[in-house]
Amino acid sequence: MSDDPRTAYPRPPFPGAQQQPRPGLTGPMDPAPDHGEESYVGKGLLTDRIALVTGGDSGIGRAVAIAYAREGAHLAISYLDSEEEDAQETKAWVEKAGRRCLLLPGDLRDEAHCRAIVQKTVAEFGRIDVLVNNAAAQVVNEGLDDVTAHDVEGSFRANVFAMIYLAQEAVPHMRPGSAIVNSTSQQAKVADASMLVYAATKGAISTLTVGLSNLLAPKGIRVNCVAPGPVWTPIQPIVKKPEQIEQLGADTPLGRAGQPAELAPAYVLLASREGSYMTGALVPVTGGQPML
């Protein structure tokens, strides 16, 4: 891999005709995403920590799971039932790092499921040290009339409500020094016209992060969020048109899309002692695109 950030990973154009039905899988993507499988080297920053990562089957979630495992953490990962193939591959990478991995299939739009996966994690490992709220639903719209009640409710349930339910259930099992890391998005500030609902949920997550950080600081629990820009994950071939896929990331200052592996270090920082004075922060990883 090149040290030059402009050429470290594939640049546009990408093959455009690779659309997938929801929820999207890693295997058909061209080029194959890099989750740090061959590159991430741990430093023991999360030794024996217990981390629950939602959306841990693929994309940023898989990269985080691999990085956390190589930093010494045991993992529980949640994902949709239809993503079992990807989840099994993530589990294999975690176990290759010598760590345990608990698989938790199901739909985070269901409050009962959110609470159940926390309880299953605690039953398996005894506690939770890090909660990574990464899973997200993304819908696109051509105009305002395209936005449906189903889109709005489903997106907020998956992207925002689930974070609240998971935090409510996890915090009683967290000790001082624990951390919550939320995935927001550049869309929280940019808010593309075609991502009205998704951008609204990501803005809510940014604000929720600040509120939770203030609420939980007296308990010694830090809460931060990461804001990715355009990243080469399965969500892209689900929602993007061929011409958008072809030029993904071309409009960033670095001229390319990010890879999941490039996001993982931010999640490690925010979960570890290295980020001990960071709470309520938003960390942009956007290829240089500003978040004003």
Disulfide bonds with the S-S distance in Angstrom:
none
